Structures are given as C-alpha cells and as structure tokens.
Amino acid sequence: MITLNDYTPIVGEEVVSQLYRLAERLKGRRFVHINSTAVGGGVAEMLARAIPLLNQLGLETTWEVIMGDPFFFEVTKAFHNGLQGFRVQLTPSMLEHYRQVNLENAKRFAWEADVVMVHDPQPASLIEVLRPQARRWVWRCHVDVSRPHLPVWRFLRKIVRQYDASVFSMPQFAQNLPHPQYLIHPSIDPLSEKNRELTEKEIQTVLYRLGIEKDKPLILQISRFDSFKNPVGVIQAFRLVRRHTPCKLVLAGGEATDDPEGPAILAQVQEAAHGDPDIQVLLLPPDAHHEVNALQRAADLIVQKSTREGFGLTVTEAMWKGKPVIGGAVGGIVLQLRDYHTGFLVQSPEGCAFRIRYLLHRPQLAHRMGQMAREFVRLHFLITRHLRDYLTLLILQANPDRRLVEF
C-alpha cells in the first residue's frame, strides 16, 4: 500500500510534514465525496487516489456514487454542454426527471458528515433532501463555466446557492454566488499506475500489444471521445503536418458511464480516420492506466486540442512524463502550458500543425520544454498539493469566519 511518506523523494519532506500538521486539526472529521461515476474521467481518478490518503491522515473519508438511467445522463450531459457555453434545450420534464433521480439516490444515503463535497451538476440537487445530514456542503465544479448558457446556469444556480461554498479550477470560472468560492486545481498522483516510471521494456511491450510501430515520430492525443476534446480537429492538424513531415497519430481514449455521447463521437473519429494507415484510433477500457502511461512515454509529442476544458489532466500527465504538449488555448490548459516554455497554446488546426512541425524539427528544444514541464507539474499539480488544499478547505469550513490558516 502506498503511504504519504512514499511521496517524500518526489516533493520533499517539508511538503509531507505540512500535510500531517494540517491534518492534526481535523482528526476524526467525516468527509464525504459524491459524484456520478466510479470509473472513467478525471474526477473518479482523483477521488480514487486521494481518499485513501485522506484516511491515512485521520479523516473519515468516504466516496458515494449516484446511479441514474440513460435519460438522466442525457439530461446531465446537456447540463455539461450548456455550462460550457453550448445552446441546449432543457424541457420541464427533463428538469423534473433530474430532480427525481437525485431524490431516489438520496434515499440510499444514511451517513452523517462534517463536510460533503458534491462534484459537478449530476448529484447537485441532493442537497435539497440531504441538507440536515451534514454540517457543511461544498459544490465542486470541474467544468469550464466561464461563459455558460444562461438558462442552464440559472436553473443550477438556484440549487448551487444552497451550498455553503463552491470550488472551481481557475478564477475565470467563478460565478455570482452568495457564498465563498475557492480555487483548487486538479492533480495527478505520480505513484499511480498511470504515472509511475516505466522501463523501456514495459513501454515496448505495450506498443507491441497495441500494434503500434515506432517507425516514424509518434503524435498522441489521449482523452475521452468527446466533441469538446476535438479529436477530428487533431486529425486535420496531423494531415497538414504529414504533407511535409513523416509521422503517425494515435488517438486513444475511453468512455465514461455518465457520458452518453461517447459512442457517437467515437464513430465520427473512426470515420474520419478510416483508411489512413498512419492513424490509429484506440478505445481503451477505464482501467487501462498502464497502457496510457506507456503511450505517453513513447510519444514524441502530445496534443490536447480541446475547444473547452475544465482542466485537462491528460496535459498534466504528459508534462509529468517530460513531454512538450500542444494544447488548445482554453480553460485549465492555459494554467498548465506556459506558451514557449512548457508547451504551445494553439487556436486552430493550422496553428496546431505549425507547432507540431516546429517541435518535430527541433528535438533538443522539445526535450528542454519537456523537462521544464515536468518540474512545473512537480511544483503545482501533484496530489500532495491537492491534499493540502482539501485540508485547508476543511479547516476553513470548520471555522467559516476565518480567511487565513496558519500552521
């Protein structure tokens, strides 16, 4: 079992010691997380790694996952798209079904907690039923809500305003709410199967099993098959690059149980790539962490050309592997990619293609950028920093009149 002390060689003794000092104030506190899927997507991955460590620190931390039928997840996917700025139509029957499913889920939960953190819109209305079961309720929004479709936000705001606090991934996502709002960046776990160091033999074994030959420079995008991840745009950029520079493209990703649009987007990507021997589209299972790790380490360049992005953990993962990343200049990607230093920010397929060619022809520069990217992640986006933020938030929720935590 991984312990907090195992992170000391990576982040330093003082960082780990700080976590223990903060946790001393919270011994025995009950902390509940609620989201909509146990597998698939960054939220589930972060919770799976953080909760055991929070328990090691002495907090009674649990994780609940709500259940829903296909129509419920169609409704919440519409919420997701609307929050990220797309015009969507929500009918009264859709909104009623959303509340009804949350009501049915509420009947399953009998715990009492000091703090409940509810992740994203899917379980948000649980507070309307379960409010007495916790002292403090915090809504954690992982999506880009900088320019939401107003009818969607107005509906959700009536629910979210009942919380004691909200947490967003960057300042630009903050909204007009009657309670404190906090900033917590997502994170990766450097000791997880997806991010641990791999031997060259392990990497080559995965490539062989997946049928990937490294006879040309390898460009990679890893993400769920989601229109906001713009995989078809990546194919367009790749074909522009290949006119002048031999290379291969791998688009790899999985599906999430709370995203009903995934199969349709995957079909679009497969159609766009059909018949092209230099493009491979891989549908990976949710637990393919070892394969993702090997692919990221084998790639020469990694792309994340999102058009909307709450944060983009695949960017963080790639940077941790010492890879330069070319990403869409949107959402949380701009927090991670320091243009010309840890990667490049782009707006269009043409801009993406230009930067891919630029780095493929400058391998030494690509290596230097990758090393700067890894150190940037070490300082800002590892799980130890995330735990510190959680602990600080809990202390503030226990003392709502305070705005400063000393330790």
Secondary structure, DSSP 8 states (H G I E B T S, - for coil): ---GGGGHHHH-HHHHHHHHHHHGGGTT-EEEEEES-SSSSHHHHHHHHHHHHHHHTT-EEEEEE----HHHHHHHHHHHHHHTT------HHHHHHHHHHHHHHHTT----EEEEEEESSTTGGGHHHHGGGEEEEEEE--S--SS--HHHHHHHHHHHTTSSEEEESSGGG----SS-EEE----B-TTSTTTS---HHHHHHHHHHHT---SS-EEEEE--S-GGG-HHHHHHHHHHHHTTS--EEEEEE---TT-TTHHHHHHHHHHHHTT-TTEEEEE--TT-HHHHHHHHHH-SEEEE--SS-S--HHHHHHHHTT--EEEESSTTHHHH--BTTTEEEESSHHHHHHHHHHHHT-HHHHHHHHHHHHHHHHHHSBHHHHHHHHHHHHHHHHSTT------
